[in-house]
Amino acid sequence: MILVLADSPNGQLKKGSFEAVTYGKKVADAMGTQCAALVLGSADNAGQLGQYGAAKVIHINNDQLNNFDSQVYTSVIADVAKQLYAKVVIVSHSSAGKSLIGRLAVRLDAGSVAGVNHLPTVDGGFKVKKNVFSGKAIAEYEVSSPVKVLSLMGNSIPVEATGSEVTAESMDVNIPASNVTVKDRKTVAGTVPLPEAELVVSAGRGMKGPENWGIIEELAAELGATTACSRPVADTGWRPHHEHVGQTGVAIRPNLYIAAGISGAIQHLAGVNSSKVIVVINKDPEAPFFKAADYGIVGDLFDVVPRITESLKKYKAANG
Amino acid sequence: MKILVCVSKTPETTAKIGFSGTEFNTAGVQFIMNPYDEWYALVRALELKEANGGTVTIINVGPAANDPIIRKGLAIGADDAVRINAEPQSALTAAKYIAEYAKTGGFDLILTGKETIDYNGSEVGGMLAELLDLPYISYATSLDVAGTTATVSRDIEGGTEEVEVSTPVVVSAAKGMAEQRIPNMRGIMMAKRKPLNVVEPGAAADHAKVVAYEMPEGKTAVKMIDPENMDELVRLLHEEAKVI
């Protein structure tokens, strides 16, 4: 059996979980076994994970699991993994998944690879690839233990909903008491969080000041994109820190990254160079970012950005 | 309060990355202390010591060539340092060596950076916590300790959470926890006299290893678009790149 933990932050199953189950199903097919999905705490309709390839959905809907404690989660996941004789345990490379993978590896005496972005090969040893050195290279790992633990980088494989819903079932597990008390939780409502965003519009110092961000927000709204910024912009307080993408901020890999007024320092590139398509707008034709771009526009962002928004509106109107 | 800060050695952020077979090519590469370990974990540990008293010990797994990086940590203000004399083969072996040392140290707080900038795994903190049977709070953006209670803000999907946990605890540090400190001359001089203990590693079984490296496919040359013609950009994004 392949066991996939499906994150359900605030009781909601998200795209990252559908990707993880899709991935788990493909690993199961390659290894000639089945994929089980595990949902911990409250979640709407856990059975829908069947659509993404889970032959079995286990939903342990215990209030204590609505607060994330890596120690409690590890204990429960390991218990389920043992009951199912899971050969591979897969988590998303999310905040929760990143704090679980190391613990699970130790608990299950398993080899682990964090942040995989390819399917494993299973003939002649279990091998799987991930990006290393902030996307500047790819490493292939061989995992030799009987049980393996992987965390899957978001946006690494397209979600496939070719299966059908199953009835979620519970399982008897021991849930230890938690040592972690959640005092307060703040969520940024409305927008897709940056690590999950497929489309991102980002801007840098070329914006000249926080009061000019309207054009970036309008373009993002037209695209349905999430906004981001470069480090100097976050450091000077023009934009909130959670928008900072780059080596020391959030590393992202959206399908489309539009960067306006960002020169493309190597530390910024390290956080965005895994994006599928990069569009760079800069008035300096020598900006290093153009070397990493798929499409480049040399021009004044204050003219170019609103023009893109207009073109998008026209395009939408013409194509319904 | 006794604080242990785990520090790792990484190539400097602008280093050229290359490989000879399955070995990272270190020729001409400048190594630094992993920024998350140095700027956030170590500096916050020092701030907590300054506020509450106690000691800050840094620990590194690596060969003698890592000593200059460890000395830098002492120059920034750590009291003493431990180097486990082993080439770190993986997150798991590093965590096992550190756990073996930490389990008899009586540390109230064990800090790591949120990840290293080379292998980007973010595994060591969780492994350490599991090996030591301690709670683990990852991606912390603030950390305070009063008595035996640590109050930590952590990043969660789409937001932040404030949690309380009893010490001892393992915490991984992200941006926001502290501000980078530059060692001063006095710190650098004092660092030379601070203890750096070298400990020989025990046995540590490993289960995963890198068997090959490859470089990402090079980007095709950038396609420049007339700034007057954004209809063309939208068309290309739709028809050629197929991202909208």
Chai-1 contact restraints between the chains, C-beta under 6 A:
chainA,res_idxA,chainB,res_idxB,connection_type,confidence,min_distance_angstrom,max_distance_angstrom,comment,restraint_id
A,P9,B,E157,contact,1.0,0.0,6.0,A-B,restraint_1
A,S70,B,Y136,contact,1.0,0.0,6.0,A-B,restraint_2
A,Q71,B,P135,contact,1.0,0.0,6.0,A-B,restraint_3
A,S94,B,E157,contact,1.0,0.0,6.0,A-B,restraint_4
A,S95,B,Y139,contact,1.0,0.0,6.0,A-B,restraint_5
A,S95,B,D155,contact,1.0,0.0,6.0,A-B,restraint_6
A,S95,B,I156,contact,1.0,0.0,6.0,A-B,restraint_7
A,S95,B,E157,contact,1.0,0.0,6.0,A-B,restraint_8
A,K98,B,S122,contact,1.0,0.0,6.0,A-B,restraint_9
A,K98,B,S138,contact,1.0,0.0,6.0,A-B,restraint_10
A,S99,B,G126,contact,1.0,0.0,6.0,A-B,restraint_11
A,S99,B,Y136,contact,1.0,0.0,6.0,A-B,restraint_12
A,S99,B,S138,contact,1.0,0.0,6.0,A-B,restraint_13
A,I101,B,E123,contact,1.0,0.0,6.0,A-B,restraint_14
A,G102,B,E123,contact,1.0,0.0,6.0,A-B,restraint_15
A,G102,B,G126,contact,1.0,0.0,6.0,A-B,restraint_16
A,G102,B,M127,contact,1.0,0.0,6.0,A-B,restraint_17
A,R103,B,G126,contact,1.0,0.0,6.0,A-B,restraint_18
A,R103,B,E130,contact,1.0,0.0,6.0,A-B,restraint_19
A,V106,B,M127,contact,1.0,0.0,6.0,A-B,restraint_20
A,V106,B,E130,contact,1.0,0.0,6.0,A-B,restraint_21
A,V106,B,L131,contact,1.0,0.0,6.0,A-B,restraint_22
A,R107,B,E130,contact,1.0,0.0,6.0,A-B,restraint_23
A,G111,B,H207,contact,1.0,0.0,6.0,A-B,restraint_24
A,G111,B,A208,contact,1.0,0.0,6.0,A-B,restraint_25
A,A114,B,G121,contact,1.0,0.0,6.0,A-B,restraint_26
A,A114,B,E123,contact,1.0,0.0,6.0,A-B,restraint_27
A,G115,B,N120,contact,1.0,0.0,6.0,A-B,restraint_28
A,V132,B,Y119,contact,1.0,0.0,6.0,A-B,restraint_29
A,F133,B,I17,contact,1.0,0.0,6.0,A-B,restraint_30
A,F133,B,D118,contact,1.0,0.0,6.0,A-B,restraint_31
A,K136,B,I17,contact,1.0,0.0,6.0,A-B,restraint_32
A,A137,B,I17,contact,1.0,0.0,6.0,A-B,restraint_33
A,A137,B,Y213,contact,1.0,0.0,6.0,A-B,restraint_34
A,A137,B,M215,contact,1.0,0.0,6.0,A-B,restraint_35
A,I138,B,E214,contact,1.0,0.0,6.0,A-B,restraint_36
A,A139,B,V210,contact,1.0,0.0,6.0,A-B,restraint_37
A,A139,B,Y213,contact,1.0,0.0,6.0,A-B,restraint_38
A,E140,B,V211,contact,1.0,0.0,6.0,A-B,restraint_39
A,E140,B,A212,contact,1.0,0.0,6.0,A-B,restraint_40
A,Y141,B,A208,contact,1.0,0.0,6.0,A-B,restraint_41
A,Y141,B,V210,contact,1.0,0.0,6.0,A-B,restraint_42
A,E142,B,V211,contact,1.0,0.0,6.0,A-B,restraint_43
A,V143,B,A208,contact,1.0,0.0,6.0,A-B,restraint_44
A,S144,B,H207,contact,1.0,0.0,6.0,A-B,restraint_45
A,S145,B,H207,contact,1.0,0.0,6.0,A-B,restraint_46
A,N179,B,P135,contact,1.0,0.0,6.0,A-B,restraint_47
A,N179,B,V165,contact,1.0,0.0,6.0,A-B,restraint_48
A,N179,B,S166,contact,1.0,0.0,6.0,A-B,restraint_49
A,V180,B,P135,contact,1.0,0.0,6.0,A-B,restraint_50
A,V180,B,V163,contact,1.0,0.0,6.0,A-B,restraint_51
A,V180,B,V165,contact,1.0,0.0,6.0,A-B,restraint_52
A,T181,B,E164,contact,1.0,0.0,6.0,A-B,restraint_53
A,V182,B,E161,contact,1.0,0.0,6.0,A-B,restraint_54
A,V182,B,V163,contact,1.0,0.0,6.0,A-B,restraint_55
A,K183,B,E162,contact,1.0,0.0,6.0,A-B,restraint_56
A,K183,B,E164,contact,1.0,0.0,6.0,A-B,restraint_57
A,D184,B,E162,contact,1.0,0.0,6.0,A-B,restraint_58
A,R185,B,E161,contact,1.0,0.0,6.0,A-B,restraint_59
A,K186,B,G159,contact,1.0,0.0,6.0,A-B,restraint_60
A,K186,B,T160,contact,1.0,0.0,6.0,A-B,restraint_61
A,T187,B,G158,contact,1.0,0.0,6.0,A-B,restraint_62
A,T187,B,G159,contact,1.0,0.0,6.0,A-B,restraint_63
A,V188,B,G158,contact,1.0,0.0,6.0,A-B,restraint_64
A,V188,B,G159,contact,1.0,0.0,6.0,A-B,restraint_65
A,P193,B,E157,contact,1.0,0.0,6.0,A-B,restraint_66
A,P193,B,G158,contact,1.0,0.0,6.0,A-B,restraint_67
A,Q247,B,T13,contact,1.0,0.0,6.0,A-B,restraint_68
A,T248,B,K175,contact,1.0,0.0,6.0,A-B,restraint_69
A,N255,B,V243,contact,1.0,0.0,6.0,A-B,restraint_70
A,L256,B,V243,contact,1.0,0.0,6.0,A-B,restraint_71
A,I266,B,T14,contact,1.0,0.0,6.0,A-B,restraint_72
A,Q267,B,T13,contact,1.0,0.0,6.0,A-B,restraint_73
A,V277,B,A241,contact,1.0,0.0,6.0,A-B,restraint_74
A,V277,B,V243,contact,1.0,0.0,6.0,A-B,restraint_75
A,F290,B,V222,contact,1.0,0.0,6.0,A-B,restraint_76
A,A293,B,V222,contact,1.0,0.0,6.0,A-B,restraint_77
A,Y295,B,K223,contact,1.0,0.0,6.0,A-B,restraint_78
A,Y295,B,I225,contact,1.0,0.0,6.0,A-B,restraint_79
A,G296,B,V222,contact,1.0,0.0,6.0,A-B,restraint_80
A,G296,B,M224,contact,1.0,0.0,6.0,A-B,restraint_81
A,I297,B,I225,contact,1.0,0.0,6.0,A-B,restraint_82
A,I297,B,P227,contact,1.0,0.0,6.0,A-B,restraint_83
A,G299,B,P227,contact,1.0,0.0,6.0,A-B,restraint_84
A,V304,B,P227,contact,1.0,0.0,6.0,A-B,restraint_85
A,R307,B,M230,contact,1.0,0.0,6.0,A-B,restraint_86
A,I308,B,M230,contact,1.0,0.0,6.0,A-B,restraint_87
A,S311,B,M230,contact,1.0,0.0,6.0,A-B,restraint_88
A,S311,B,D231,contact,1.0,0.0,6.0,A-B,restraint_89
A,S311,B,V234,contact,1.0,0.0,6.0,A-B,restraint_90
A,L312,B,V234,contact,1.0,0.0,6.0,A-B,restraint_91
A,Y315,B,V234,contact,1.0,0.0,6.0,A-B,restraint_92
